[in-house]
Amino acid sequence: MIEVLDFYRSRTLLFVDGDLVHVEVPDDADLSLHRQWILVQPCSEWTTGGVVHPSGSLLVIELDDFLGGARDFRVLFTPDAHTALESWDWTRRYLVLTLLSDVSSRLVAVDPATGWQRFDLEGGPALSTAHVIDTDPDESDEYCRR
């Protein structure tokens, strides 16, 4: 459930074991859940678990660990003076990042099964983005039914 606070801020609430639980991330962060993962992109600098994450970073942690109090996020992307994260989408196996490097797009796949190893997706058209659409109606996931 999403509680909209204003145009730029919202809170995510999950039903866990019959209780409504607030997902404790900054109100201005972009948050997404996929299978057992929670991804957070803070829109302002965020200190969590003793680590300062700059605005525009992309962080991941297992949802059960996060709900249990862990805050040891893995950093999947950190922006720099030339590169920003435009978007991310999941396939069955990979997380696909669309990066803007000096205003030119680049697609990068990240594999959670290999410890979040990254590799460039070659051959995509210049100045493009990727969006993944689920086309398998039989695909189910225990975390989607929580």
N, C-alpha and C positions, 0 to 999 in steps of 0.2 A: 504494500500500500504506500502511496506517495502522499505526503502532506505538503502542499504548496504554501510556502510562507510569503513569498512575493515573486516578482518576475525572475529574479536571479537565484533564489534560495528555496530549497525544499529539504524534507526529511524523508528517509525511507524507513518503513516499519514492516517487520516480518512477523508472521504467526509462527511461533516456535513452541511446540508442545502445548498448544492451546492458549499461549500468552502472546500478547502483542509486544514485540521487542524493537526498540529504536536502534538502527544501525548507526553507530557513533562515528561518523565521519563529518568533516566540515559541511555546513549547510549549503555552501556554494560549490561543493565538489560534484563532479559527474560520477555516478556510480552505476555499475551494472553487475548482474549476477548471471553466471553461466555454469551449469552443472554444479560442481563443488567449489567453484571459484568466485571470489568477489574482486572486482576491478574498481579502482578509485583513481580519478584524475582530479587532483585539487586545482581549483581556480585561483587560489591564493597560497602562499607559502604555508606548509603544514608540518608541524613537528609531532611525530608519533613514534613511540618505541625508542625515544632518544635520538631519532634521526630527523634532520630537517630536509623536507622534500620541496623543491621549487614548484611554483605554479606551472601547470602543463605536464608534469610528470605522469607516468602511468604505473600504478602499483598493483600488485596482486597478492592475495593470501587465500588460503582455504577457508571457506565460509565457516565450517565447524570450529576451526582454530580461532577465527576472529570472534565468533560468538562466545567462545570459551575464555576470551580475554587476551589472546595473543595479538601483538601488534608488530611482529617482525615481517613486514611486507617485503616482497622481492620487487626490486625496481626493474620494470620492463623497458622503460623509456625515460630519459631525462632530456629536456630541451636544451639547446645551446643557441648561440647568436645567429646561427644559420638554419637550424632545423627545428620544426615544430610537429607535433602529432595532430593530424587533421581528424582522423577517425580510427576506429577499430571494429572488426567484425570477426565472428567465429565461423570456422568450418567444423566438420566433425572432428578433425584432428588438430587443427592449427588455429592460432589467433593471428589474424592478418592486420597489420598496422599500415595505415596510409600516412606517410611522412611527407612533409613539405620541406625540401632542402633548397634554400635560395629560390623559393617560389616554384620549384620543379618537383613534381611528385615522385615518390619512390615507394614501392610495396615491399614490405618485409613480413615474413612468416615467422612465428614464434611457436615452438613445440613444447607444450607442458610435459609431455612424456619423456623428454630428454633433458629435463632441468631447465626448460625455457631457453634452449638454444635458438639463435636467430639465423636466418639466411634471407638474402635478397631474392625476390621473385622476379626473375629476368623475363624479358620479352613482352612486358605490358606496354601499352601505348603511352607515349609521353603525356604528361599533364592529365593523368587519369586517377580515379579512385576506385576502390573495390567495395562492394556491398554484397553481403551474402544473404540469400533468402532460403529459408528452410523449405524443402520440397518433399520431405519424407513424413507423411501423416502418421506412420506407424512408429516413429521414433519417440521413445518415452524417456523420462529422466526423473529419478526420485526427488531431486532438488526442485524440480518444477512443480511438484505436487505438495510441497511442504506447506 
